[in-house]
Amino acid sequence: MSPTKPKHRKPTLADQADRYKLYGQSVQEPDHEVAFFDQAYKEAYGSKPKLLREDFCGTFAVCCEWVKRGKQRQAIGVDLDPEPLNWGRAHNLAKLSGNQQQRVNLLQQDVRRTDKVKADVLAAQNFSFWIFKTRQDLLRYFKVAYANLSKRGILVADMMGGADCWLENNQDVRKVKSFKYIWDCVRFNPITHDCLFHIHFKFKDGSRLEEAFTYDWRFWTLPEVCELMREAGFRETKIYWEGEDEENWFATPTAPADACWLAYVVGVK
Ligand SMILES: C[S@@+](CC[C@H](N)C(=O)[O-])C[C@H]1O[C@@H](n2cnc3c(N)ncnc32)[C@H](O)[C@@H]1O
């Protein structure tokens, strides 16, 4: 029997998809992030910050937004992985003017390295610091973050929580442009708070990009994170909760026990 020639199938939308582009369209709002950093810095020090350090920067969309908002502004993006950094160079950095590009500095290195240049705002966004799973490891990271800040600096880290976030095999599906974004909680261990999440994408032709991104994290809580930031040296921690309009954030000591919430923790040096 002669071998049958493989049929060439038409590429699906999933085959043609760019996972970083889909991620950006689904979860990133760099203009909102930068507006919040300005607000939090002003509320801490009464002035405008100039130098941003974006730890776990991936495609460093926030750095690019930052330098667009003032000629004095500089940004440092830090990530271990060359793949998202190169994607960001080709797609985000390339859209900036020559002068703006010169004010973005990228470091392919571990976020736990202390550098000479000190930032006004150090951002650790999209729950990325949850890769540190023990108090010891997270404390070490917060100490380095403290050392990488200027005297008048803030550390901004986002957090999520609420009963819905702890449900295993729970998928949050959202329509974004012409595709669906699926946030999939695969595992949550209530004893250790080890958790596993995937992001999948589904397209109009029925094809899917499974496990486009995977996160193996510890699900930290707000009081733990505040305690560790203070232990690392921050003189004050503030929790910013989302206003009803989902546009504004306000510092508060109490909040409703929503089933699913987002918040920012701000450590003031
Ligand atoms: C959840 S992604 C967030 C990307 C980015 N904040 C965004 O929203 O596009 C986490 C990023 O952290 C990076 N990363 C993980 N551990 C790191 C470490 N120890 N030092 C530097 N980067 C790290 C990964 O390479 C990945 O790009």
PDBQT file of the ligand as one rigid body, heavy atoms in Angstrom, charges set to zero:
ROOT
HETATM    1  C1  LIG A 301       2.405  37.341  33.824  1.00  0.00    +0.000 C 
HETATM    2  S1  LIG A 301       3.726  37.805  32.744  1.00  0.00    +0.000 S 
HETATM    3  C2  LIG A 301       3.468  39.526  32.875  1.00  0.00    +0.000 C 
HETATM    4  C3  LIG A 301       3.964  40.322  31.756  1.00  0.00    +0.000 C 
HETATM    5  C4  LIG A 301       3.668  41.819  31.830  1.00  0.00    +0.000 C 
HETATM    6  N1  LIG A 301       3.592  42.351  33.180  1.00  0.00    +0.000 N 
HETATM    7  C5  LIG A 301       2.432  42.102  31.056  1.00  0.00    +0.000 C 
HETATM    8  O1  LIG A 301       1.388  42.390  31.618  1.00  0.00    +0.000 OA
HETATM    9  O2  LIG A 301       2.518  42.013  29.841  1.00  0.00    +0.000 OA
HETATM   10  C6  LIG A 301       5.115  37.439  33.761  1.00  0.00    +0.000 C 
HETATM   11  C7  LIG A 301       6.487  37.814  33.181  1.00  0.00    +0.000 C 
HETATM   12  O3  LIG A 301       7.443  37.694  34.225  1.00  0.00    +0.000 OA
HETATM   13  C8  LIG A 301       8.669  37.199  33.699  1.00  0.00    +0.000 C 
HETATM   14  N2  LIG A 301       9.426  36.633  34.828  1.00  0.00    +0.000 N 
HETATM   15  C9  LIG A 301       9.139  35.556  35.592  1.00  0.00    +0.000 A 
HETATM   16  N3  LIG A 301      10.040  35.409  36.572  1.00  0.00    +0.000 NA
HETATM   17  C10 LIG A 301      10.932  36.427  36.449  1.00  0.00    +0.000 A 
HETATM   18  C11 LIG A 301      12.099  36.825  37.189  1.00  0.00    +0.000 A 
HETATM   19  N4  LIG A 301      12.501  36.148  38.275  1.00  0.00    +0.000 N 
HETATM   20  N5  LIG A 301      12.770  37.911  36.762  1.00  0.00    +0.000 NA
HETATM   21  C12 LIG A 301      12.371  38.599  35.669  1.00  0.00    +0.000 A 
HETATM   22  N6  LIG A 301      11.268  38.282  34.952  1.00  0.00    +0.000 NA
HETATM   23  C13 LIG A 301      10.563  37.210  35.330  1.00  0.00    +0.000 A 
HETATM   24  C14 LIG A 301       8.223  36.208  32.647  1.00  0.00    +0.000 C 
HETATM   25  O4  LIG A 301       9.236  36.025  31.682  1.00  0.00    +0.000 OA
HETATM   26  C15 LIG A 301       6.975  36.901  32.074  1.00  0.00    +0.000 C 
HETATM   27  O5  LIG A 301       7.281  37.681  30.940  1.00  0.00    +0.000 OA
ENDROOT
TORSDOF 0
